[in-house]
Amino acid sequence: MTDKTIRLTTAQAIIRYLNAQFIEIDGARVRLCGGGFGIFGHGNVTCLGEALFDVKDTLPLYRGQNEQSMGFAAAAYAKYHLRQRFMFCTASAGPGTSNLMTAAALAHTNRLPMLMLCGDTFLTRLPDPVLQQIEHYGNPAYGLNDGFRAVSRYWDRITHPAQVIQSLPAAIATMLDPADCGPAFIALPQDVQGWAYDYPAALFEEKTHRIRRQTPDPDEIADAAALLRAAERPVIIAGGGVQYSRAVAEVTAFAEVHNIPVIETIAGRANLHDTHPLNIGPVGVTGSDSANAVAEAADVILSVGSRLQDFTTGSWTAFAKDARIVSVNAARHDAGKHMSLPVVGDAKLGIAALGNALAGYKAPESWTGFAKAERQKWNAYVAENVKPGNRPNSYAQAVGVVNALCDKRDRVVAAAGGLPAEVTANWRTLDIGTVDVEFGFSCMGYEVSGGWGARIAQSEKEPNQDTIVFCGDGSYLLMNSDIYSSVLTQKKMIVLVLDNGGFAVINKLQNNTGNQSFNNLFEDTPTIPDAFAVDFVAHAASMGAHAVRVDNPAELGEAFKAAKAADKTTVIVMNVDAYEGWTTQGHTWWEVGTPEVSDHASVREKHAEIEATRAKQRRGV
């Protein structure tokens, strides 16, 4: 270290620091920050924009069409890179920044790194009130950006240029921490962005990061091993943390050595190949009959890298009340849920230590045989469920067509509505880590934007593979402009728009709880006098994509082959049935809240039927 300094603005210092950060991945040294997504406004163009211009070759800035979609793309980018790399998002003060709120919540929920560099009102307050400023009369320091405290793992407001010296390293440390990983938000007042400071030159020296692996406590390992050794019907729940820890091989080997069935969460899809004999299928509300049968019968549940959200646990009805849970997780908060026996630490190290402590143990063959038999029954159901012609056009048929024709390393993206359940239940994993079903925050609109972000990441490592997006018509209408982004940036996607005439899955939920169809399907919306369909083909074509409508799964297959051969984004549109197009098996109970009192007999009957299952619900223990 020396006393040498360099005079930079706050914005210049932030960007120079980001540009000097690297990470070692599989023996290769790459930039930690893959670049950014940005929409400029008066709150970030003059200072942050000036700083970004000088690093446009090393920190590429992708021009977004919507701030929320930028955040979705950044989340998908981080997910593809297993949280080892991240993108920043920069938005202007006011509505530009507020548009990022939903994306920040998605990243927070899913424990994904994303850096937000957002404009803020003037620190001096001399020009107050400025354009797009929210005034709080009794608290002038309180503003829109404070709202991001609830959806950020790290939050700061730079009120002096020197704060960058502490704030940026802290933000990056948070984003790389396996336990605390999530979005970091830095508010940048417009005047402070341009203020200069004599920064230590050493701050901007290149630094190579490594993600910490926390060794579990030996006593926790011993307790977990003792519980598992006594198990007669153990099962492994493999969550998304298995992939983030790069522990797929270790968890698979552990299951094989100890003959323990494995069931996957939504985030943990593609932890095991579809054909692995111990892969019993996805568990929970959007799961499989096979995995749910095993989960219900298990006496000890080994959860690895899962936060055990309600779609995994069936609102805590998926497991027997007396079943014991061992939870291996880097985050203490997740490891201790429902009085689990916690093993706090890295999944890769934790499973290795647990395997050593469990030497010689094997689950009874009768139990594993039961699990495998259940999986074979589920395989037969899926094979019939995805078969073209078995009913009107369906999501499952589309999933089956694509699954049969795609490359094993193609990446599948889905989110929100009915498609996460259909993809999770029916998709046959062809290779590890190839499925991105965003259902942690269940964000409509993630599909296309997340597909763009995933394709940007994929093009860095697997440029010859494809990113395949499953999108409903409701999500398409909500957020579709990154089709244009993908064409502009030459990041090819294949987008399947499956049109069922509105929010059909919520209509199904409405009907399944005794309610009549209302305000979900266009045809059942009283304020629409004469419903008509959107011409999605013409719309997608207007954004520069190849676009085609198909009438059935056979035509979908031919269109998909053409899309694989094409050199730019293709959008394939097919109508699917809103009522008969659903996977009807594989669901656990899910608590949504139904009316205890109603004038409608059908609602009262469904309430009683749904509440009858509550007897199975674990109450926090």
C-alpha positions as CSV (number, residue, x, y, z in Angstrom):
1,M,0.0,0.0,0.0
2,T,1.1,3.5,-0.8
3,D,-0.2,7.0,-0.3
4,K,-0.8,7.4,-4.0
5,T,-4.2,8.8,-4.8
6,I,-6.4,9.3,-7.9
7,R,-9.0,12.0,-8.1
8,L,-12.3,10.7,-9.4
9,T,-16.0,11.4,-9.1
10,T,-18.2,9.2,-7.0
11,A,-19.6,7.6,-10.2
12,Q,-16.2,7.1,-11.8
13,A,-14.9,5.4,-8.6
14,I,-17.8,3.0,-8.5
15,I,-17.4,1.9,-12.1
16,R,-13.6,1.7,-11.9
17,Y,-13.9,-0.4,-8.8
18,L,-16.4,-2.8,-10.5
19,N,-14.2,-3.0,-13.5
20,A,-11.3,-4.3,-11.4
21,Q,-13.2,-7.1,-9.7
22,F,-12.6,-10.7,-10.9
23,I,-13.6,-14.2,-9.8
24,E,-12.0,-17.6,-10.4
25,I,-14.5,-20.1,-11.8
26,D,-13.3,-23.6,-12.7
27,G,-9.8,-22.5,-12.9
28,A,-10.5,-19.5,-15.2
29,R,-10.3,-15.9,-14.1
30,V,-13.2,-13.8,-15.4
31,R,-14.8,-10.4,-14.5
32,L,-17.1,-10.7,-11.5
33,C,-19.5,-8.2,-13.0
34,G,-20.7,-9.3,-16.5
35,G,-21.8,-5.7,-17.3
36,G,-25.1,-4.0,-16.7
37,F,-28.5,-3.1,-17.9
38,G,-29.4,0.5,-18.1
39,I,-32.0,3.1,-18.9
40,F,-30.7,6.6,-18.6
41,G,-32.5,9.6,-17.3
42,H,-31.6,12.8,-15.6
43,G,-30.8,10.9,-12.4
44,N,-28.0,8.8,-13.8
45,V,-27.0,9.9,-17.4
46,T,-24.7,12.8,-16.7
47,C,-22.4,11.3,-14.2
48,L,-22.9,7.5,-14.1
49,G,-23.4,7.5,-17.8
50,E,-20.1,9.4,-18.3
51,A,-18.3,6.9,-16.2
52,L,-19.8,3.9,-18.0
53,F,-18.9,5.2,-21.4
54,D,-15.2,4.7,-20.7
55,V,-15.6,1.0,-19.8
56,K,-18.1,0.0,-22.5
57,D,-15.8,-2.7,-23.8
58,T,-15.2,-4.4,-20.5
59,L,-18.5,-3.7,-18.7
60,P,-21.0,-3.9,-21.6
61,L,-24.2,-1.9,-20.9
62,Y,-27.3,-3.4,-22.4
63,R,-30.0,-0.9,-23.1
64,G,-33.2,-2.0,-21.4
65,Q,-36.8,-1.3,-22.5
66,N,-38.2,-1.4,-18.9
67,E,-36.4,-1.2,-15.6
68,Q,-38.4,-4.2,-14.1
69,S,-37.4,-6.3,-17.1
70,M,-33.8,-5.3,-16.7
71,G,-33.9,-6.6,-13.2
72,F,-35.4,-9.9,-14.3
73,A,-32.7,-10.3,-16.9
74,A,-30.0,-9.6,-14.3
75,A,-31.5,-12.2,-12.0
76,A,-31.6,-14.8,-14.8
77,Y,-28.0,-14.0,-15.7
78,A,-26.9,-14.6,-12.1
79,K,-28.9,-17.8,-11.9
80,Y,-27.2,-19.2,-15.0
81,H,-23.8,-18.4,-13.5
82,L,-24.8,-20.1,-10.2
83,R,-24.5,-16.8,-8.3
84,Q,-20.8,-16.6,-9.2
85,R,-21.2,-13.6,-11.5
86,F,-23.7,-10.7,-11.4
87,M,-25.0,-7.8,-13.5
88,F,-25.8,-4.3,-12.3
89,C,-28.9,-2.3,-13.2
90,T,-28.9,1.5,-13.3
91,A,-32.0,3.5,-13.3
92,S,-32.9,7.2,-13.0
93,A,-34.3,8.9,-10.0
94,G,-38.0,8.5,-9.4
95,P,-40.1,6.1,-11.5
96,G,-37.1,4.6,-13.2
97,T,-35.9,3.3,-9.9
98,S,-39.3,2.4,-8.5
99,N,-39.8,0.1,-11.6
100,L,-37.0,-2.0,-10.2
101,M,-38.8,-2.8,-7.0
102,T,-40.5,-6.1,-8.2
103,A,-37.2,-7.3,-9.7
104,A,-35.4,-6.6,-6.5
105,A,-38.1,-8.6,-4.6
106,L,-37.6,-11.5,-7.0
107,A,-33.8,-11.5,-6.5
108,H,-34.2,-11.2,-2.7
109,T,-36.7,-14.1,-2.6
110,N,-34.5,-16.3,-4.7
111,R,-31.2,-15.3,-3.0
112,L,-29.7,-13.9,-6.3
113,P,-27.0,-11.3,-6.6
114,M,-27.9,-8.1,-8.4
115,L,-26.4,-4.6,-8.0
116,M,-28.7,-1.6,-8.3
117,L,-27.1,1.7,-8.9
118,C,-30.0,4.1,-8.7
119,G,-30.4,7.9,-9.0
120,D,-31.5,9.8,-5.9
121,T,-32.6,13.4,-5.1
122,F,-30.0,16.0,-4.4
123,L,-28.2,15.7,-1.1
124,T,-27.9,19.5,-0.7
125,R,-31.6,19.9,-1.2
126,L,-30.9,23.3,-2.7
127,P,-33.1,22.7,-5.8
128,D,-35.9,20.9,-3.9
129,P,-38.5,19.9,-4.8
130,V,-37.1,18.5,-8.0
131,L,-38.8,16.6,-10.8
132,Q,-39.9,13.1,-9.7
133,Q,-39.2,13.8,-6.0
134,I,-41.5,12.4,-3.3
135,E,-41.7,14.8,-0.5
136,H,-42.2,13.7,3.1
137,Y,-43.0,16.8,5.0
138,G,-41.9,15.5,8.4
139,N,-38.9,13.6,7.2
140,P,-37.0,15.2,4.3
141,A,-34.4,12.5,4.3
142,Y,-37.0,9.8,3.6
143,G,-37.6,9.1,-0.1
144,L,-38.6,6.5,-2.7
145,N,-35.3,4.7,-2.5
146,D,-35.8,3.9,1.2
147,G,-38.5,1.5,0.0
148,F,-35.8,-0.8,-1.3
149,R,-34.6,-1.6,2.2
150,A,-37.3,-4.3,2.4
151,V,-36.1,-6.0,-0.8
152,S,-32.3,-5.6,-0.5
153,R,-29.8,-7.7,1.3
154,Y,-27.5,-4.6,1.3
155,W,-28.7,-1.0,1.2
156,D,-26.8,2.2,1.3
157,R,-27.1,5.9,0.3
158,I,-23.8,7.6,-0.8
159,T,-23.8,11.0,0.9
160,H,-20.0,11.5,0.5
161,P,-17.6,10.2,-2.2
162,A,-15.4,8.6,0.5
163,Q,-18.2,6.2,1.4
164,V,-17.6,4.3,-1.8
165,I,-14.4,2.9,-0.1
166,Q,-16.6,1.0,2.3
167,S,-19.8,0.6,0.5
168,L,-18.8,-1.1,-2.7
169,P,-16.7,-3.9,-1.0
170,A,-19.5,-4.5,1.4
171,A,-22.1,-4.8,-1.4
172,I,-20.0,-7.3,-3.3
173,A,-19.3,-9.3,-0.1
174,T,-23.0,-9.6,0.5
175,M,-23.7,-10.6,-3.1
176,L,-21.0,-13.3,-2.9
177,D,-22.0,-14.6,0.5
178,P,-23.7,-18.0,0.3
179,A,-25.8,-17.3,3.3
180,D,-26.7,-13.6,2.8
181,C,-26.7,-13.6,-1.0
182,G,-29.2,-11.3,-2.6
183,P,-29.6,-7.9,-4.2
184,A,-27.6,-4.8,-3.2
185,F,-29.0,-1.3,-3.6
186,I,-26.9,1.8,-3.7
187,A,-28.7,5.2,-3.8
188,L,-26.7,7.8,-5.7
189,P,-27.8,11.4,-5.2
190,Q,-27.5,13.4,-8.4
191,D,-25.1,15.9,-7.0
192,V,-22.9,13.4,-5.1
193,Q,-22.5,11.3,-8.2
194,G,-20.4,14.2,-9.7
195,W,-18.5,15.2,-6.6
196,A,-14.8,14.3,-6.7
197,Y,-12.5,12.8,-4.1
198,D,-8.8,11.7,-3.8
199,Y,-9.3,8.0,-3.7
200,P,-6.4,5.6,-2.7
201,A,-5.1,4.2,-5.9
202,A,-4.9,0.8,-4.2
203,L,-8.7,0.6,-4.1
204,F,-8.7,0.1,-7.9
205,E,-6.1,-2.6,-8.1
206,E,-7.5,-5.8,-9.6
207,K,-8.9,-8.3,-7.1
208,T,-9.8,-11.9,-7.6
209,H,-12.7,-13.2,-5.4
210,R,-13.6,-16.7,-4.3
211,I,-16.9,-17.7,-2.8
212,R,-16.6,-18.9,0.8
213,R,-17.4,-22.5,1.7
214,Q,-18.4,-22.7,5.4
215,T,-17.5,-26.0,7.1
216,P,-20.4,-27.4,9.1
217,D,-20.1,-27.8,12.9
218,P,-19.0,-31.4,13.7
219,D,-21.6,-31.7,16.4
220,E,-24.4,-30.8,14.0
221,I,-23.0,-33.4,11.6
222,A,-22.9,-36.1,14.3
223,D,-26.5,-35.3,15.3
224,A,-27.7,-35.4,11.7
225,A,-25.9,-38.7,11.1
226,A,-27.4,-40.3,14.2
227,L,-30.9,-39.4,13.1
228,L,-30.3,-40.6,9.5
229,R,-28.7,-43.8,10.7
230,A,-31.9,-44.7,12.5
231,A,-34.1,-43.9,9.5
232,E,-36.1,-46.6,7.8
233,R,-37.6,-44.4,5.1
234,P,-35.2,-41.5,4.4
235,V,-35.6,-39.1,1.5
236,I,-33.4,-36.3,0.1
237,I,-35.0,-33.1,-0.9
238,A,-32.5,-31.5,-3.4
239,G,-33.0,-27.7,-3.7
240,G,-31.5,-24.9,-5.7
241,G,-28.7,-24.6,-3.2
242,V,-27.3,-27.9,-4.5
243,Q,-26.5,-26.3,-7.8
244,Y,-25.3,-23.0,-6.3
245,S,-22.9,-24.9,-4.1
246,R,-21.8,-26.9,-7.2
247,A,-22.6,-30.0,-5.1
248,V,-24.6,-32.0,-7.7
249,A,-22.0,-34.7,-8.0
250,E,-21.6,-35.0,-4.2
251,V,-25.4,-35.2,-3.5
252,T,-25.8,-37.7,-6.3
253,A,-23.0,-39.9,-5.0
254,F,-24.3,-39.6,-1.4
255,A,-27.7,-40.8,-2.6
256,E,-26.2,-43.7,-4.5
257,V,-23.9,-44.8,-1.6
258,H,-26.7,-44.8,0.9
259,N,-29.5,-45.9,-1.5
260,I,-31.7,-42.9,-0.6
261,P,-34.4,-41.6,-3.0
262,V,-34.1,-38.0,-4.2
263,I,-36.9,-35.6,-4.8
264,E,-36.4,-32.1,-6.3
265,T,-37.8,-28.7,-5.5
266,I,-38.8,-26.2,-8.3
267,A,-35.4,-24.4,-7.9
268,G,-33.7,-27.8,-7.7
269,R,-35.1,-29.1,-11.0
270,A,-32.2,-30.5,-13.1
271,N,-30.2,-31.6,-10.1
272,L,-30.4,-35.2,-11.4
273,H,-30.9,-36.6,-14.8
274,D,-34.4,-37.8,-15.6
275,T,-33.2,-41.3,-16.0
276,H,-31.3,-41.6,-12.8
277,P,-32.8,-44.5,-10.8
278,L,-32.9,-42.5,-7.6
279,N,-34.6,-39.5,-9.1
280,I,-38.2,-39.9,-7.9
281,G,-39.4,-36.6,-9.3
282,P,-40.4,-33.1,-8.3
283,V,-42.2,-32.6,-4.9
284,G,-45.0,-30.4,-3.7
285,V,-47.8,-28.4,-5.1
286,T,-46.4,-28.5,-8.7
287,G,-44.8,-31.9,-8.2
288,S,-45.4,-35.5,-9.0
289,D,-47.4,-38.3,-7.5
290,S,-44.2,-40.3,-7.1
291,A,-42.3,-37.7,-5.1
292,N,-45.3,-36.7,-3.0
293,A,-46.0,-40.3,-2.1
294,V,-42.4,-40.8,-0.9
295,A,-42.4,-37.4,0.9
296,E,-45.6,-38.4,2.8
297,A,-44.3,-41.8,3.8
298,A,-40.7,-40.7,4.8
299,D,-39.6,-40.8,8.4
300,V,-36.5,-38.6,8.0
301,I,-36.2,-35.9,5.4
302,L,-32.7,-34.6,4.5
303,S,-33.2,-31.2,2.9
304,V,-30.2,-29.9,1.0
305,G,-30.1,-26.3,-0.1
306,S,-33.8,-25.6,0.1
307,R,-35.7,-22.8,1.9
308,L,-38.7,-25.1,2.2
309,Q,-41.3,-22.7,0.7
310,D,-44.9,-23.7,0.6
311,F,-44.9,-25.1,-3.0
312,T,-42.2,-27.6,-1.8
313,T,-43.9,-28.5,1.5
314,G,-47.5,-28.4,0.3
315,S,-48.1,-25.6,2.9
316,W,-46.5,-28.2,5.3
317,T,-48.9,-31.0,4.5
318,A,-46.5,-33.0,2.2
319,F,-44.7,-34.7,5.2
320,A,-45.9,-36.8,8.0
321,K,-46.4,-34.9,11.2
322,D,-43.9,-37.1,13.1
323,A,-41.3,-37.0,10.3
324,R,-38.0,-35.5,11.3
325,I,-36.2,-33.0,9.1
326,V,-32.4,-32.5,8.7
327,S,-31.7,-29.3,6.9
328,V,-28.3,-28.6,5.3
329,N,-28.1,-25.0,4.3
330,A,-25.6,-22.2,4.3
331,A,-28.2,-19.8,5.8
332,R,-29.0,-20.3,9.4
333,H,-32.5,-18.9,8.8
334,D,-33.3,-21.6,6.3
335,A,-31.5,-24.5,8.2
336,G,-33.7,-24.1,11.3
337,K,-37.2,-24.0,9.8
338,H,-39.9,-26.2,11.4
339,M,-37.5,-27.2,14.1
340,S,-35.3,-28.9,11.6
341,L,-32.1,-30.4,12.9
342,P,-29.8,-27.8,11.4
343,V,-26.5,-28.4,9.6
344,V,-25.4,-24.8,8.9
345,G,-22.8,-24.7,6.2
346,D,-21.9,-25.3,2.6
347,A,-23.9,-28.1,0.9
348,K,-20.8,-29.7,-0.8
349,L,-18.8,-29.8,2.4
350,G,-21.8,-30.7,4.5
351,I,-22.8,-33.7,2.4
352,A,-19.3,-34.9,2.3
353,A,-19.0,-34.8,6.1
354,L,-22.4,-36.3,6.5
355,G,-21.4,-39.1,4.2
356,N,-18.3,-39.9,6.2
357,A,-20.3,-39.9,9.4
358,L,-22.9,-42.2,7.9
359,A,-20.5,-44.8,6.5
360,G,-22.0,-48.2,6.2
361,Y,-25.6,-47.1,6.2
362,K,-28.0,-48.0,3.4
363,A,-31.7,-47.3,3.3
364,P,-33.7,-50.5,3.2
365,E,-34.2,-51.9,-0.4
366,S,-37.9,-52.3,0.2
367,W,-38.2,-48.5,0.8
368,T,-36.1,-47.5,-2.2
369,G,-37.9,-50.1,-4.3
370,F,-41.2,-48.5,-3.3
371,A,-39.9,-45.1,-4.4
372,K,-38.7,-46.4,-7.8
373,A,-42.0,-48.2,-8.4
374,E,-43.8,-44.9,-7.7
375,R,-41.5,-43.1,-10.2
376,Q,-42.3,-45.7,-12.9
377,K,-46.0,-45.1,-12.5
378,W,-45.4,-41.3,-12.8
379,N,-43.3,-41.8,-15.9
380,A,-46.2,-43.7,-17.5
381,Y,-48.5,-40.9,-16.5
382,V,-46.2,-38.2,-18.0
383,A,-45.7,-40.1,-21.2
384,E,-49.5,-40.2,-21.7
385,N,-50.0,-36.6,-20.5
386,V,-47.6,-35.1,-23.0
387,K,-48.9,-37.2,-25.9
388,P,-50.3,-35.1,-28.8
389,G,-54.0,-35.8,-29.5
390,N,-54.8,-37.0,-26.0
391,R,-57.0,-33.9,-25.4
392,P,-57.2,-30.4,-26.8
393,N,-53.9,-28.5,-27.2
394,S,-52.2,-28.3,-23.8
395,Y,-49.2,-26.9,-22.1
396,A,-48.0,-30.5,-21.4
397,Q,-48.1,-31.4,-25.1
398,A,-46.0,-28.3,-25.9
399,V,-43.5,-29.3,-23.2
400,G,-43.3,-32.8,-24.5
401,V,-42.7,-31.6,-28.1
402,V,-39.9,-29.3,-27.1
403,N,-38.4,-31.8,-24.7
404,A,-38.2,-34.4,-27.5
405,L,-36.5,-32.0,-30.0
406,C,-34.2,-29.8,-27.9
407,D,-30.5,-30.3,-27.3
408,K,-29.6,-31.6,-23.8
409,R,-27.7,-28.4,-23.0
410,D,-30.5,-26.0,-24.1
411,R,-31.8,-23.9,-21.3
412,V,-35.5,-23.8,-20.4
413,V,-37.1,-20.7,-18.8
414,A,-40.6,-20.4,-17.4
415,A,-42.3,-18.4,-14.7
416,A,-45.7,-17.5,-13.2
417,G,-49.1,-18.7,-14.1
418,G,-49.7,-22.3,-15.1
419,L,-46.5,-23.1,-16.9
420,P,-44.2,-23.5,-13.9
421,A,-46.3,-26.5,-12.8
422,E,-46.5,-27.9,-16.2
423,V,-42.8,-27.6,-16.9
424,T,-41.8,-28.9,-13.4
425,A,-44.1,-31.9,-13.6
426,N,-43.6,-32.9,-17.2
427,W,-40.1,-31.9,-18.2
428,R,-37.6,-34.7,-18.5
429,T,-34.2,-33.4,-17.4
430,L,-31.7,-34.1,-20.1
431,D,-28.6,-32.5,-18.4
432,I,-27.7,-30.9,-15.1
433,G,-28.6,-27.3,-14.5
434,T,-30.6,-26.6,-17.6
435,V,-34.0,-25.6,-16.1
436,D,-34.9,-22.1,-14.8
437,V,-38.4,-22.1,-13.4
438,E,-38.9,-18.8,-11.6
439,F,-41.5,-19.5,-9.0
440,G,-40.0,-18.2,-5.8
441,F,-41.6,-14.8,-6.3
442,S,-43.8,-16.0,-9.2
443,C,-43.2,-13.0,-11.4
444,M,-45.2,-12.7,-14.5
445,G,-43.1,-11.1,-17.2
446,Y,-39.9,-12.8,-16.1
447,E,-40.2,-15.3,-18.9
448,V,-39.1,-13.2,-21.9
449,S,-36.8,-10.8,-19.9
450,G,-35.3,-13.7,-17.9
451,G,-34.8,-15.5,-21.2
452,W,-32.8,-12.6,-22.6
453,G,-30.6,-12.4,-19.5
454,A,-30.1,-16.2,-19.5
455,R,-29.2,-16.0,-23.2
456,I,-26.6,-13.3,-22.5
457,A,-25.0,-15.5,-19.9
458,Q,-25.4,-18.7,-22.0
459,S,-23.7,-17.0,-25.0
460,E,-20.6,-16.4,-22.8
461,K,-20.2,-20.1,-22.1
462,E,-22.4,-22.1,-24.5
463,P,-23.0,-20.0,-27.5
464,N,-24.1,-22.9,-29.7
465,Q,-27.0,-23.8,-27.4
466,D,-30.4,-22.3,-27.2
467,T,-32.5,-20.6,-24.6
468,I,-36.1,-21.7,-24.8
469,V,-38.8,-19.7,-23.2
470,F,-42.3,-21.0,-22.2
471,C,-44.7,-18.0,-21.9
472,G,-48.4,-17.6,-21.4
473,D,-50.4,-14.9,-23.2
474,G,-51.0,-13.1,-19.9
475,S,-47.3,-12.8,-19.2
476,Y,-46.6,-11.9,-22.8
477,L,-49.0,-9.0,-22.5
478,L,-47.5,-7.9,-19.3
479,M,-43.9,-7.7,-20.5
480,N,-42.7,-8.6,-23.9
481,S,-40.3,-5.8,-25.1
482,D,-37.2,-7.9,-24.5
483,I,-38.1,-9.8,-27.6
484,Y,-37.0,-6.6,-29.3
485,S,-33.9,-6.4,-27.0
486,S,-32.9,-10.0,-28.0
487,V,-33.1,-9.1,-31.7
488,L,-31.2,-5.8,-31.2
489,T,-28.4,-7.5,-29.3
490,Q,-28.4,-10.6,-31.4
491,K,-29.0,-12.8,-28.4
492,K,-31.3,-15.4,-30.0
493,M,-34.1,-17.0,-28.1
494,I,-36.9,-19.4,-28.9
495,V,-40.1,-18.1,-27.3
496,L,-43.3,-20.3,-27.2
497,V,-46.4,-18.2,-26.5
498,L,-49.1,-20.5,-25.4
499,D,-52.4,-18.6,-25.6
500,N,-55.3,-19.8,-23.4
501,G,-57.3,-16.5,-23.5
502,G,-56.3,-14.8,-20.3
503,F,-55.2,-15.8,-16.8
504,A,-56.4,-19.4,-17.2
505,V,-54.6,-20.9,-14.2
506,I,-56.1,-18.4,-11.8
507,N,-59.5,-19.1,-13.5
508,K,-58.8,-22.8,-12.6
509,L,-58.0,-21.9,-9.0
510,Q,-61.2,-19.8,-9.0
511,N,-63.3,-22.7,-10.2
512,N,-61.5,-25.2,-7.9
513,T,-62.5,-23.1,-4.9
514,G,-66.1,-23.1,-5.8
515,N,-66.1,-19.6,-7.5
516,Q,-67.5,-18.9,-10.9
517,S,-65.2,-17.7,-13.6
518,F,-64.8,-13.9,-13.3
519,N,-62.3,-11.4,-14.6
520,N,-59.6,-13.9,-15.5
521,L,-60.4,-15.2,-19.0
522,F,-61.2,-12.4,-21.4
523,E,-64.5,-14.1,-22.2
524,D,-65.5,-13.9,-18.5
525,T,-64.7,-10.3,-17.9
526,P,-67.9,-8.2,-17.7
527,T,-66.1,-5.0,-18.6
528,I,-65.1,-6.4,-22.0
529,P,-68.2,-6.2,-24.3
530,D,-66.6,-8.0,-27.2
531,A,-63.5,-10.0,-26.5
532,F,-60.9,-10.7,-29.3
533,A,-57.5,-12.3,-29.4
534,V,-54.2,-10.5,-29.8
535,D,-52.3,-11.2,-33.0
536,F,-49.1,-12.2,-31.2
537,V,-47.4,-13.3,-34.4
538,A,-47.8,-9.8,-35.9
539,H,-46.7,-8.2,-32.7
540,A,-43.6,-10.3,-32.3
541,A,-42.7,-9.8,-35.9
542,S,-43.0,-6.0,-35.5
543,M,-40.2,-6.3,-32.9
544,G,-37.9,-8.0,-35.5
545,A,-38.4,-11.6,-34.5
546,H,-39.3,-14.5,-36.8
547,A,-42.9,-15.3,-35.8
548,V,-45.3,-18.1,-36.7
549,R,-48.6,-19.5,-35.6
550,V,-49.1,-23.2,-35.3
551,D,-52.4,-25.1,-34.8
552,N,-51.3,-28.3,-33.2
553,P,-48.3,-30.1,-31.6
554,A,-47.2,-31.6,-34.9
555,E,-46.9,-28.1,-36.4
556,L,-45.2,-26.9,-33.3
557,G,-42.5,-29.5,-33.7
558,E,-41.7,-28.4,-37.3
559,A,-41.7,-24.8,-36.2
560,F,-39.4,-25.6,-33.3
561,K,-36.9,-27.4,-35.7
562,A,-36.9,-24.3,-37.9
563,A,-36.4,-22.0,-34.9
564,K,-33.4,-24.2,-33.8
565,A,-31.9,-23.6,-37.3
566,A,-32.6,-19.9,-37.3
567,D,-30.0,-17.2,-36.4
568,K,-32.3,-14.9,-34.5
569,T,-35.2,-14.9,-32.0
570,T,-38.2,-16.9,-33.1
571,V,-41.7,-16.6,-31.5
572,I,-44.0,-19.6,-31.9
573,V,-47.7,-19.1,-31.0
574,M,-50.1,-21.9,-30.3
575,N,-53.5,-21.8,-28.7
576,V,-54.1,-24.1,-25.7
577,D,-57.3,-25.1,-24.0
578,A,-58.1,-23.1,-20.9
579,Y,-60.2,-25.9,-19.2
580,E,-58.9,-29.3,-20.4
581,G,-55.3,-28.4,-20.9
582,W,-54.0,-29.1,-17.4
583,T,-51.9,-31.7,-15.7
584,T,-54.3,-33.0,-13.2
585,Q,-52.1,-35.3,-11.1
586,G,-49.1,-34.6,-8.9
587,H,-50.5,-31.8,-6.7
588,T,-50.3,-31.6,-2.9
589,W,-52.7,-29.4,-0.8
590,W,-51.9,-25.7,-1.0
591,E,-53.2,-23.1,1.5
592,V,-54.7,-20.1,-0.4
593,G,-57.4,-19.0,2.0
594,T,-61.0,-19.5,1.2
595,P,-64.2,-17.8,2.5
596,E,-65.5,-19.2,5.7
597,V,-68.9,-17.6,5.0
598,S,-70.5,-17.2,1.6
599,D,-73.9,-16.9,0.0
600,H,-72.7,-19.4,-2.6
601,A,-73.2,-23.1,-1.8
602,S,-70.4,-24.1,-4.1
603,V,-68.0,-21.9,-2.2
604,R,-69.1,-23.2,1.2
605,E,-68.7,-26.8,0.0
606,K,-65.2,-26.2,-1.4
607,H,-64.2,-24.4,1.8
608,A,-65.2,-27.4,3.9
609,E,-63.4,-29.8,1.5
610,I,-60.2,-27.8,1.5
611,E,-60.2,-27.2,5.3
612,A,-60.6,-31.0,5.9
613,T,-57.1,-31.5,4.6
614,R,-55.7,-29.0,7.2
615,A,-55.6,-31.8,9.7
616,K,-52.4,-33.0,7.9
617,Q,-50.7,-29.6,8.3
618,R,-47.6,-29.4,10.5
619,R,-47.7,-26.4,12.8
620,G,-44.2,-25.2,12.8
621,V,-42.7,-28.3,14.4
